[in-house]
Amino acid sequence: MRHWEAEGLIAPQRDSAGHRRFQIADRYRVAAIIRAKQAGLSLDDIRALLSAGDASSRSAVLSQRRDELLERIGRAQAAVELIETALSCRHGDIAICPNFRGYLVRAADTPS
């Protein structure tokens, strides 16, 4: 919470003793920050999202993040495919496996 406050993501009111007093709107903002962090958004993304003045600006931030995530998912799926192909080698060694070599050739010919 201190870090988020220092980063300008939250600005709760304080009582006379200096303790934070979270209003309902503050609590929703904290919940939004937590969920956004769980979704993989950076603090900069979250700040842009929360400070955006209109729906189209918020959509732009979310669209960019979605596109980045889809790209990462694609790379992860390609990595899993390579590993599964290597593990399915019936020749005892992927270095001599014609199926794995064929996979590598096909993968090299496929644009990323």
Order of alpha helices (4+ residues) and beta strands (2+ residues): alpha-beta-beta-alpha-alpha-alpha-alpha
